[in-house]
Amino acid sequence: MGGSMVAGYPHRIGGHCGSGSLRDLLDWAGLSYGDAPMGEGAVFGLGGSLSFSYLRGPGLGTPIYLVGRGAALTEQFSANLGIAQELRSTDDPVLGWEWVRDELDAGRPVLCWAEMAELPYLRVKMRMSRHDIVVIGYDDDAGTVVVVDNDRAEPQTIGRDDLARARSAVGFPVPTRHTCFRLGFPDALPDLRAAAARACAEAVHGMSDPAAAMGATAVAGTAGVAAFVADLDLWAEQFPGDALDRALFSLQVFVEKAGTGGGLFRRLQAEFLTDLGGWIDDPVVLAAAAVYRRLADTWSETASAAVGEAPAVDRLAGVRRIAAALPALEHDGVQKLAGVARRLAP
């Protein structure tokens, strides 16, 4: 029996679980491209995982599913910044805990996947199995662990059984399988221009290569944004009665509330480009940042129109009117990112 705690682990509330966790971990490792710790937007952008996916159909748990980032943020961020990373997954809860405990005993925090509905401090009903948390300590005698979550200002002490349930969930989008990352941070970060060029090229690819359908109305990338906007014309028919109100509420949640950093991750991307433009003083980068600020604002305005006291059909009309600008803006954003990638490439 015993315990361990990572001393002095830095933490700030984040807009998104993945980029918030990686930002804290980078701060813990003492790595940044500026004099101050790196902001969350910069971390998100250097992960190159900007994307778009829209699903409508049975089996989702919500009327729709909307997401603005890809699945490989941690892996791409690590590769772009020279961080050694090993993704570990197992169905054996004993082995899964041993991986976490061994890292903590060595003084290293551990990034883990967790089912957010099984984390008692979040008190949420929506299920999402790939919520990123960082485990920073444990106490065998008390049967507890200490976790850091982007959604809470302070570390949270929960039962080890709670953590085990969150790490063994089998819900949407994938089973958690006690997944964790073993990360090895370098002594210094690689060349900023090269890392940013690679990240922007990855984001362009994520927005230009639609994913395969998943047995529902499923679209992705810039073409998916256009398809999503067109599909709004069918919502009144596809979601009769109270179902339309639930769909509109879900839209607002997925754009603004579901750990997106606001504006379906576009605000984080704009922050990255703004920081990058300041670091290297490049007008091409700052022009791309301006487009993503407009994109973030337009997504946020779309989400805002989805909720309120007006009848659902009237709110849907407002959503359709504002969202009509999204396909052209998303296309412009991708073109600007491609231009940044070319400009910064070694």
C-alpha positions in Angstrom: 0.0 0.0 0.0 1.2 3.5 -0.6 0.7 6.5 -2.9 2.3 9.1 -5.0 1.7 12.7 -6.2 3.2 14.7 -9.0 4.2 17.9 -7.1 3.5 21.3 -8.4 1.5 20.2 -11.5 0.3 23.4 -13.3 -3.3 23.7 -14.3 -5.6 26.2 -15.9 -9.2 25.7 -17.0 -9.3 24.8 -20.6 -11.8 25.1 -23.5 -11.3 21.6 -24.7 -10.2 18.5 -22.8 -7.5 17.4 -25.2 -5.7 20.7 -25.9 -6.2 21.8 -22.2 -4.5 18.6 -21.0 -1.7 18.9 -23.4 -1.2 22.6 -22.6 -0.8 21.7 -18.9 1.5 18.8 -19.7 3.7 21.1 -21.8 3.8 23.7 -19.1 4.8 20.9 -16.6 7.6 20.0 -18.9 8.8 23.6 -19.0 8.5 23.9 -22.8 7.2 26.8 -24.8 7.9 28.9 -27.9 7.7 32.1 -25.9 8.7 33.4 -22.6 5.3 32.5 -21.1 3.6 29.1 -21.0 2.0 28.3 -24.3 -1.7 29.1 -24.7 -4.3 26.4 -25.3 -5.1 27.7 -28.8 -1.4 27.3 -29.8 -1.4 23.7 -28.5 -4.6 22.9 -30.3 -3.3 24.3 -33.6 0.0 22.6 -33.3 -1.9 19.3 -33.1 -3.1 19.8 -36.7 -6.5 18.2 -35.8 -9.0 20.7 -37.0 -11.8 18.9 -38.8 -15.5 18.6 -39.3 -17.9 15.7 -39.0 -21.7 15.6 -38.9 -23.9 12.6 -38.1 -27.6 12.3 -38.0 -29.3 8.9 -37.4 -30.2 6.2 -34.9 -27.9 5.0 -32.2 -26.1 8.2 -31.4 -27.8 8.9 -28.1 -28.5 12.5 -29.3 -30.5 13.6 -32.4 -27.3 14.7 -34.1 -23.5 14.5 -33.5 -21.3 17.4 -34.5 -17.5 17.6 -34.0 -14.8 19.9 -35.2 -11.6 18.1 -34.4 -10.0 14.8 -35.5 -9.2 11.8 -33.5 -5.4 12.0 -33.4 -4.8 15.3 -31.6 -2.4 13.8 -29.0 -0.5 11.7 -31.5 -0.1 14.5 -34.0 0.8 17.1 -31.4 3.4 14.8 -30.0 4.9 14.1 -33.4 5.0 17.7 -34.4 6.7 18.8 -31.2 9.2 15.9 -30.9 7.4 14.3 -27.9 7.9 10.6 -27.6 4.5 9.0 -27.2 3.2 5.5 -26.7 -0.5 4.8 -26.7 -1.4 1.9 -24.4 -4.7 0.1 -24.4 -5.9 -3.1 -22.6 -9.0 -4.8 -21.5 -7.3 -5.9 -18.3 -8.1 -3.4 -15.5 -5.1 -4.6 -13.4 -2.6 -4.0 -16.2 -4.3 -0.7 -17.1 -3.9 0.6 -13.5 -0.3 -0.7 -13.3 0.6 1.5 -16.3 -0.8 4.6 -14.6 0.7 3.8 -11.2 4.2 3.1 -12.6 4.2 6.5 -14.4 3.1 8.3 -11.2 5.7 6.5 -9.1 8.3 7.7 -11.6 7.0 11.3 -11.0 5.2 11.6 -14.4 1.6 12.7 -14.9 -0.5 10.4 -17.1 -2.9 11.4 -19.9 -5.9 9.0 -20.0 -9.1 8.5 -21.8 -12.2 8.5 -19.6 -16.0 8.2 -20.1 -17.2 11.6 -19.0 -20.5 10.3 -17.7 -18.6 8.1 -15.2 -16.6 11.0 -13.7 -18.6 11.9 -10.6 -17.5 15.6 -10.4 -18.8 16.4 -13.9 -22.4 15.3 -13.2 -23.3 15.0 -16.9 -25.7 12.7 -18.7 -24.1 12.9 -22.2 -21.8 10.0 -22.8 -18.4 10.5 -24.5 -15.7 7.9 -24.0 -12.7 9.8 -25.2 -12.7 12.6 -22.6 -9.0 13.4 -21.8 -8.0 13.7 -18.2 -4.6 13.8 -16.5 -4.0 11.6 -13.5 -1.5 13.2 -11.1 -1.7 11.1 -7.9 -3.1 8.2 -6.0 -3.6 7.0 -2.4 -3.9 3.3 -1.9 -5.0 3.6 1.7 -7.9 5.9 0.8 -8.6 4.1 -2.4 -8.5 7.4 -4.3 -6.9 9.1 -7.3 -6.3 12.7 -8.1 -7.2 13.8 -11.6 -7.0 17.1 -13.5 -9.8 18.0 -15.9 -10.1 21.0 -18.3 -13.6 21.7 -16.9 -12.6 22.1 -13.3 -10.2 24.8 -11.8 -8.9 22.5 -9.1 -7.6 18.9 -9.1 -10.4 16.4 -8.3 -10.1 13.5 -5.9 -12.3 10.6 -6.8 -12.5 6.9 -6.0 -10.2 4.5 -7.8 -13.3 2.5 -8.7 -14.8 5.6 -10.3 -11.7 6.0 -12.5 -11.7 2.3 -13.4 -15.3 2.5 -14.5 -14.5 5.6 -16.6 -11.6 3.8 -18.2 -13.5 0.7 -19.0 -16.6 2.1 -20.7 -17.8 0.8 -24.1 -19.9 3.7 -25.3 -19.7 6.2 -28.1 -17.4 6.8 -30.0 -15.1 3.9 -28.9 -14.4 1.7 -25.9 -12.0 3.4 -23.5 -10.0 0.2 -22.9 -8.0 1.7 -20.1 -6.2 3.8 -22.7 -3.4 6.0 -21.5 -0.3 7.7 -23.1 3.3 7.4 -22.0 4.9 10.7 -23.0 8.6 11.6 -23.1 9.2 15.3 -23.4 12.3 16.6 -25.2 14.8 19.1 -23.7 13.7 21.7 -26.2 11.0 22.1 -28.9 11.8 21.7 -32.6 11.8 24.6 -35.1 8.5 26.5 -34.8 8.1 27.2 -38.5 8.5 23.5 -39.5 6.2 22.3 -36.7 3.5 24.9 -37.6 3.8 24.1 -41.3 3.2 20.4 -40.7 0.3 21.1 -38.3 -1.4 23.4 -40.9 -0.9 20.8 -43.6 -2.5 18.2 -41.4 -5.5 20.5 -40.7 -5.9 21.0 -44.4 -5.9 17.3 -44.9 -8.4 16.8 -42.1 -10.8 19.3 -43.8 -10.2 18.0 -47.3 -10.5 14.2 -46.9 -14.0 13.3 -45.8 -14.5 10.3 -43.6 -16.5 7.3 -44.7 -20.2 7.1 -43.8 -21.0 5.3 -40.5 -24.5 3.9 -41.1 -26.2 7.3 -40.6 -26.2 10.7 -42.3 -22.5 11.1 -41.9 -20.4 13.8 -43.7 -17.0 15.3 -43.1 -14.6 18.0 -44.2 -15.4 21.1 -46.1 -17.9 19.1 -48.3 -19.4 18.0 -45.1 -20.0 21.5 -43.9 -22.0 22.2 -47.1 -23.9 19.0 -46.7 -24.7 19.9 -43.1 -26.1 23.2 -44.1 -28.2 21.6 -46.8 -29.4 19.0 -44.4 -30.8 21.7 -42.1 -33.6 22.1 -44.8 -34.7 18.6 -43.8 -34.7 19.0 -40.0 -38.4 20.1 -39.7 -39.4 16.9 -41.5 -36.8 14.6 -39.8 -37.4 15.9 -36.3 -41.2 16.3 -35.9 -42.7 17.9 -32.8 -40.5 18.2 -29.7 -37.7 16.3 -31.5 -36.8 19.5 -33.4 -36.3 21.4 -30.2 -34.0 18.6 -29.0 -32.0 18.7 -32.2 -31.6 22.5 -32.0 -30.5 22.2 -28.4 -28.0 19.5 -29.4 -26.6 21.8 -32.1 -26.0 24.5 -29.6 -24.3 22.1 -27.2 -22.0 20.6 -29.8 -20.9 24.0 -31.1 -20.4 25.8 -27.9 -20.7 23.7 -24.8 -19.2 20.2 -25.5 -15.6 21.2 -24.8 -15.0 22.9 -28.1 -13.4 26.1 -26.9 -16.3 27.9 -28.5 -17.3 28.1 -32.2 -16.7 24.4 -32.9 -12.9 24.6 -32.2 -12.5 27.4 -34.7 -11.8 29.9 -31.9 -8.9 27.7 -30.7 -7.6 27.6 -34.3 -7.8 31.4 -34.5 -5.9 31.7 -31.3 -3.2 29.4 -32.6 -2.8 31.5 -35.8 -2.8 34.7 -33.8 -0.1 33.5 -31.5 1.9 32.1 -34.5 1.6 35.3 -36.4 2.9 37.2 -33.4 5.8 34.8 -32.9 7.0 35.0 -36.5 5.5 38.4 -37.5 3.9 37.1 -40.7 0.9 38.8 -42.3 -0.1 35.7 -44.2 -0.6 33.9 -40.9 -2.5 36.8 -39.4 -4.8 36.9 -42.4 -5.6 33.2 -41.8 -6.3 34.1 -38.1 -8.8 36.7 -39.2 -10.7 34.2 -41.3 -10.9 31.7 -38.4 -12.1 34.4 -36.0 -15.0 35.1 -38.5 -15.6 31.3 -38.7 -15.7 31.0 -34.9 -18.1 33.9 -34.6 -20.4 32.5 -37.4 -20.6 29.1 -35.8 -21.3 30.7 -32.4 -24.1 32.9 -33.9 -25.5 29.8 -35.5 -25.5 28.0 -32.1 -27.1 31.1 -30.4 -29.9 31.1 -33.0 -30.7 27.5 -32.1 -31.9 28.3 -28.6 -34.3 30.7 -27.0 -38.0 31.3 -26.4 -39.2 31.5 -30.1 -40.9 28.4 -31.6 -38.5 25.8 -32.8 -39.4 26.3 -36.5 -38.6 30.0 -36.2 -35.3 29.2 -34.5 -34.5 26.7 -37.3 -35.1 29.4 -39.8 -32.6 31.6 -38.0 -30.0 28.8 -37.9 -30.4 28.2 -41.6 -30.0 31.9 -42.4 -26.8 32.3 -40.5 -25.3 28.9 -41.3 -25.6 29.7 -45.1 -22.3 31.6 -44.8 -20.4 28.7 -43.3 -19.4 26.6 -46.4 -17.7 29.6 -48.1 -16.0 30.6 -44.9 -14.7 27.1 -44.2 -13.4 26.8 -47.8 -11.6 30.1 -47.4 -10.2 29.0 -44.1 -8.7 25.8 -45.6 -7.2 27.8 -48.5 -5.6 30.2 -46.0 -4.2 27.3 -44.0 -2.8 25.7 -47.1 -1.1 29.0 -47.9 0.4 29.2 -44.4 1.7 25.6 -44.7 3.4 26.5 -48.0 4.9 29.7 -46.6 6.4 28.1 -43.5 7.5 24.8 -45.0 11.3 24.3 -44.8 
